[in-house]
Amino acid sequence: MVKVGLTGGIGAGKSEVSRLLASYGAVIVDADKIAREVVEPGTPGLAAVTAEFGEDVLSADGTLDRPRLGAIVFADPQKLQALNAIVHPLVGARSAELEAAAGPDAVVVHDVPLLTENGLAPLYDLVVVVDATPDTQLDRLVRLRGMAESEARARMEAQATREKRLAIADLVIDNDGPLEALEPQVRKVWHNLRERTG
């Protein structure tokens, strides 16, 4: 088994890289997806978040109001830290379960947005960073995700710098250009990973 940490700043295109790797046969352990699952209604995770942030972070149907919670935590580093302290251990436990089920010759790709910020690089055999310039990230967040520029900037600033991400990279995928330029790079990375599994 090869354990890969895949990361990149918000808007860098990590989700597209993850999708391509899955299409080639990688087992994807998606931290964001798991982070949503561990705070679904009825979970201990949602109970803990509500206890910390109050009932105001719930929608009328009892689900987590993610935009409202995001607005709170991305404006206050201590509140973000409190949220991470609840969610990260739950995500870690579920990720370990999925990895254990993958099989001995699998390429297991852990899609982890905050890999750099949380010092997780040593947990993986290698780290792949999806890289884009801050201008490209900002453009994608505003144009493609419909974020206000101020919100996009706040989310980018809450993450590690581009330099810090690149410093932990074993492999870098440059996603500053068009989508067509991405696929050949990801295929090359995939072949590299398969070689490592023997």
C-alpha positions as CSV (number, residue, x, y, z in Angstrom):
1,M,0.0,0.0,0.0
2,V,1.1,3.5,-0.8
3,K,-0.3,6.2,1.5
4,V,-0.5,9.6,-0.3
5,G,-1.4,12.9,1.2
6,L,-3.1,15.1,-1.4
7,T,-3.4,18.8,-0.6
8,G,-3.7,22.3,-2.1
9,G,-5.1,25.7,-1.3
10,I,-8.8,26.4,-1.6
11,G,-9.5,26.9,-5.3
12,A,-6.3,25.2,-6.5
13,G,-8.2,22.3,-8.1
14,K,-7.5,19.5,-5.6
15,S,-11.0,18.0,-6.0
16,E,-10.5,17.6,-9.7
17,V,-7.1,15.9,-9.2
18,S,-8.8,13.6,-6.6
19,R,-11.5,12.8,-9.1
20,L,-9.0,11.9,-11.8
21,L,-6.9,9.7,-9.4
22,A,-10.1,7.9,-8.4
23,S,-10.9,7.3,-12.1
24,Y,-7.5,5.6,-12.5
25,G,-8.1,3.3,-9.5
26,A,-6.9,5.1,-6.4
27,V,-8.8,4.7,-3.1
28,I,-9.8,8.2,-2.1
29,V,-10.2,9.1,1.6
30,D,-11.8,12.5,1.4
31,A,-11.3,14.5,4.6
32,D,-13.9,17.1,3.6
33,K,-16.5,14.5,2.8
34,I,-15.8,12.7,6.0
35,A,-15.9,16.0,7.9
36,R,-19.5,16.4,6.6
37,E,-20.5,12.9,7.6
38,V,-19.2,13.2,11.2
39,V,-21.5,16.2,11.8
40,E,-24.7,14.8,10.2
41,P,-27.9,14.9,12.4
42,G,-27.8,12.4,15.2
43,T,-24.0,12.1,15.4
44,P,-21.9,12.8,18.4
45,G,-20.0,15.3,16.2
46,L,-23.0,17.5,15.6
47,A,-23.9,17.4,19.3
48,A,-20.4,18.6,20.2
49,V,-20.5,21.4,17.5
50,T,-23.9,22.6,18.8
51,A,-22.7,22.5,22.4
52,E,-19.7,24.7,21.4
53,F,-21.4,27.1,19.0
54,G,-25.0,27.1,20.0
55,E,-28.3,26.2,18.2
56,D,-27.8,29.1,15.8
57,V,-25.5,27.0,13.6
58,L,-28.4,24.6,12.8
59,S,-30.7,24.9,9.9
60,A,-34.5,24.5,10.4
61,D,-34.2,20.8,9.4
62,G,-31.6,20.1,12.1
63,T,-28.7,19.9,9.8
64,L,-25.5,21.9,10.2
65,D,-25.8,25.4,8.6
66,R,-22.3,25.2,7.1
67,P,-22.2,28.8,5.6
68,R,-23.3,30.2,9.0
69,L,-20.7,28.2,10.9
70,G,-18.1,29.1,8.3
71,A,-18.8,32.8,8.7
72,I,-18.2,32.4,12.4
73,V,-15.0,30.3,12.4
74,F,-13.2,31.9,9.5
75,A,-13.5,35.3,11.2
76,D,-12.0,34.1,14.5
77,P,-8.9,31.9,14.7
78,Q,-9.8,30.6,18.2
79,K,-13.3,29.5,17.1
80,L,-11.7,27.8,14.1
81,Q,-9.4,26.0,16.5
82,A,-12.3,24.9,18.7
83,L,-14.2,23.5,15.6
84,N,-11.1,21.7,14.5
85,A,-10.6,20.2,17.9
86,I,-14.0,18.6,17.6
87,V,-14.0,17.5,14.0
88,H,-10.4,16.4,13.3
89,P,-10.2,13.4,15.7
90,L,-13.5,12.1,14.3
91,V,-12.2,12.5,10.7
92,G,-9.0,10.8,11.7
93,A,-10.7,7.7,13.1
94,R,-13.0,7.3,10.1
95,S,-10.1,7.8,7.7
96,A,-8.1,5.0,9.4
97,E,-11.1,2.7,9.0
98,L,-11.4,3.4,5.3
99,E,-7.6,2.9,4.8
100,A,-7.6,-0.4,6.6
101,A,-10.3,-1.7,4.2
102,A,-8.3,-0.7,1.1
103,G,-6.1,-3.8,0.6
104,P,-2.3,-4.3,0.5
105,D,-1.5,-3.2,-3.0
106,A,-3.8,-0.1,-3.1
107,V,-2.8,3.5,-3.7
108,V,-4.7,5.2,-0.9
109,V,-5.0,9.0,-1.5
110,H,-5.9,11.0,1.6
111,D,-7.5,14.2,0.2
112,V,-6.7,16.6,3.1
113,P,-7.2,20.3,2.6
114,L,-5.4,21.3,5.9
115,L,-2.5,18.8,5.6
116,T,0.1,21.5,5.8
117,E,-1.6,23.5,8.6
118,N,-2.0,20.5,10.8
119,G,1.6,19.1,10.3
120,L,0.3,15.8,8.8
121,A,2.9,15.3,6.1
122,P,4.8,12.6,8.2
123,L,1.7,10.4,8.2
124,Y,2.1,9.7,4.5
125,D,4.6,7.9,2.2
126,L,4.6,11.0,0.0
127,V,2.7,14.3,-0.3
128,V,1.3,15.6,-3.6
129,V,0.5,19.3,-3.7
130,V,-1.9,20.8,-6.2
131,D,-0.6,24.3,-6.8
132,A,-2.1,27.4,-8.3
133,T,-1.2,31.1,-7.8
134,P,-3.2,33.1,-5.3
135,D,-4.7,35.2,-8.2
136,T,-5.9,32.0,-9.9
137,Q,-7.4,30.7,-6.6
138,L,-9.2,34.0,-6.0
139,D,-10.6,34.1,-9.5
140,R,-11.9,30.5,-9.3
141,L,-13.5,31.1,-5.9
142,V,-15.3,34.3,-7.0
143,R,-16.1,33.3,-10.6
144,L,-16.8,29.6,-10.2
145,R,-18.0,29.3,-6.6
146,G,-19.8,32.6,-6.4
147,M,-18.0,33.7,-3.2
148,A,-17.7,37.4,-2.3
149,E,-14.1,38.5,-2.8
150,S,-13.7,39.3,0.9
151,E,-14.9,35.8,2.0
152,A,-12.6,34.2,-0.6
153,R,-9.6,36.2,0.7
154,A,-10.5,35.3,4.3
155,R,-10.6,31.6,3.5
156,M,-7.3,31.8,1.6
157,E,-5.7,33.7,4.5
158,A,-6.9,31.1,7.0
159,Q,-4.8,28.4,5.2
160,A,-1.1,27.9,5.0
161,T,0.8,30.0,2.5
162,R,1.7,28.6,-1.0
163,E,5.3,28.5,0.0
164,K,4.6,26.4,3.1
165,R,2.6,23.9,1.1
166,L,5.3,23.6,-1.6
167,A,7.9,23.1,1.1
168,I,6.3,19.7,2.1
169,A,5.6,18.5,-1.4
170,D,7.2,15.4,-2.8
171,L,5.3,15.9,-6.1
172,V,3.7,19.1,-7.4
173,I,0.9,19.3,-9.9
174,D,0.7,22.7,-11.5
175,N,-3.0,23.6,-11.9
176,D,-2.6,27.3,-12.9
177,G,-3.7,26.6,-16.5
178,P,-6.7,25.1,-18.2
179,L,-8.3,21.8,-17.3
180,E,-6.8,20.1,-20.4
181,A,-3.3,20.7,-19.0
182,L,-4.1,19.0,-15.7
183,E,-5.0,15.4,-16.9
184,P,-1.6,14.5,-18.4
185,Q,0.2,15.7,-15.2
186,V,-2.2,13.6,-13.0
187,R,-1.7,10.5,-15.2
188,K,2.1,10.9,-14.8
189,V,1.7,11.1,-11.0
190,W,-0.6,8.1,-11.0
191,H,2.1,6.0,-12.9
192,N,4.7,7.1,-10.4
193,L,2.4,6.0,-7.5
194,R,1.7,2.6,-9.1
195,E,5.4,2.0,-9.5
196,R,5.8,2.5,-5.8
197,T,3.3,-0.3,-5.0
198,G,5.4,-2.7,-7.0
